[in-house]
Amino acid sequence: MDLLLLLCTVLGIIGSSFEDQDSVTQWPAALHAQEDQSVTIHCNFTHSASSNIYLQWYRQDQGERVKYILQRYTLPGGAEDGNKAPGVEDRFSALLESQNKYTYLNISGIQMRDSAVFYCALRPTVKEAGLNS
């Protein structure tokens, strides 16, 4: 049975000022997979701020709100780390290549319940930068 994972490239969170050119571009636009296969969703980003990089992955199930899945981020000195939302299975993993401005979300052992729209997002967001107060 084919599964359909829809991906959306609409979500590009702007950076710490309106003049920043922070953006994300993810691909492919749609994925088809068999149950128990692995799929990878790719995301390139531009990051103009000199601060650490934080990239998050979100999902939106049909008729539901967008939900946080996990994030990868850089630490002072260039090391990378991450975390997941409570209850997110180990089948969901991500890698951040800050030098290449690239991240991906990998879903292994894909199941029908994994069909959703997935978003890649870059921080800082407008609200976090104090521009939305």
GIZI-V953817 format. One record per residue. N is the residue number from 1. RES is the residue in three letters. PHI is phi in whole degrees, -180 to 180 (NA if undefined). D_CENTER is the distance of its C-alpha to the mean C-alpha in Angstrom with 2 decimals. Layout:
N	RES	PHI	D_CENTER
N	RES	PHI	D_CENTER
//
This chain:
1	MET	NA	26.30
2	ASP	-79	23.42
3	LEU	-106	20.15
4	LEU	-118	18.16
5	LEU	-106	14.39
6	LEU	-93	13.61
7	LEU	-120	10.64
8	CYS	-127	10.60
9	THR	-106	10.36
10	VAL	-75	11.99
11	LEU	-83	9.64
12	GLY	-124	10.33
13	ILE	-81	11.09
14	ILE	-78	14.36
15	GLY	-87	15.61
16	SER	-75	18.66
17	SER	-147	21.14
18	PHE	-68	21.56
19	GLU	-86	22.68
20	ASP	-63	19.51
21	GLN	-111	17.83
22	ASP	-67	14.24
23	SER	-160	11.97
24	VAL	-129	9.04
25	THR	-136	10.14
26	GLN	-117	8.64
27	TRP	-155	11.20
28	PRO	-77	13.21
29	ALA	-71	13.97
30	ALA	-153	15.11
31	LEU	-128	15.67
32	HIS	-119	18.83
33	ALA	-150	19.47
34	GLN	-88	22.26
35	GLU	-55	22.04
36	ASP	76	21.58
37	GLN	-79	19.94
38	SER	-107	16.68
39	VAL	-130	13.99
40	THR	-130	11.30
41	ILE	-109	8.61
42	HIS	-100	8.59
43	CYS	-150	7.21
44	ASN	-96	9.97
45	PHE	-145	10.35
46	THR	-114	13.58
47	HIS	-143	14.37
48	SER	-93	17.95
49	ALA	-76	18.41
50	SER	-88	20.21
51	SER	-80	18.42
52	ASN	-62	15.93
53	ILE	-98	12.34
54	TYR	-128	9.66
55	LEU	-118	5.93
56	GLN	-114	4.21
57	TRP	-118	2.70
58	TYR	-128	5.85
59	ARG	-134	8.69
60	GLN	-134	11.94
61	ASP	-78	15.05
62	GLN	-55	17.99
63	GLY	75	19.87
64	GLU	-115	17.63
65	ARG	-74	15.64
66	VAL	-69	11.89
67	LYS	-125	11.10
68	TYR	-68	8.92
69	ILE	-106	8.19
70	LEU	-163	7.54
71	GLN	-142	7.06
72	ARG	-124	8.68
73	TYR	-151	11.25
74	THR	-94	14.54
75	LEU	-106	17.86
76	PRO	-54	21.13
77	GLY	92	22.65
78	GLY	97	19.52
79	ALA	-65	18.74
80	GLU	-122	15.23
81	ASP	-149	14.34
82	GLY	-172	11.87
83	ASN	-156	12.26
84	LYS	-123	11.59
85	ALA	-68	12.76
86	PRO	-56	16.37
87	GLY	87	17.10
88	VAL	-75	13.93
89	GLU	-69	15.66
90	ASP	-65	15.78
91	ARG	-65	15.01
92	PHE	-98	11.24
93	SER	-143	10.44
94	ALA	-145	8.29
95	LEU	-131	9.98
96	LEU	-118	9.90
97	GLU	-109	12.83
98	SER	-65	13.60
99	GLN	-65	16.86
100	ASN	-91	15.58
101	LYS	53	12.66
102	TYR	-146	10.39
103	THR	-144	7.58
104	TYR	-145	7.22
105	LEU	-112	6.71
106	ASN	-113	10.39
107	ILE	-121	12.29
108	SER	-99	15.95
109	GLY	53	18.94
110	ILE	-59	17.36
111	GLN	-125	19.29
112	MET	-57	20.15
113	ARG	-67	18.49
114	ASP	-83	15.03
115	SER	-65	15.61
116	ALA	-170	13.22
117	VAL	-94	11.09
118	PHE	-114	7.34
119	TYR	-125	5.21
120	CYS	-104	2.76
121	ALA	-137	5.19
122	LEU	-118	7.79
123	ARG	-99	10.73
124	PRO	-77	13.62
125	THR	-91	13.77
126	VAL	-59	17.16
127	LYS	-62	18.26
128	GLU	-65	17.63
129	ALA	-83	19.56
130	GLY	82	22.44
131	LEU	-91	22.58
132	ASN	-119	22.23
133	SER	-96	25.09
//
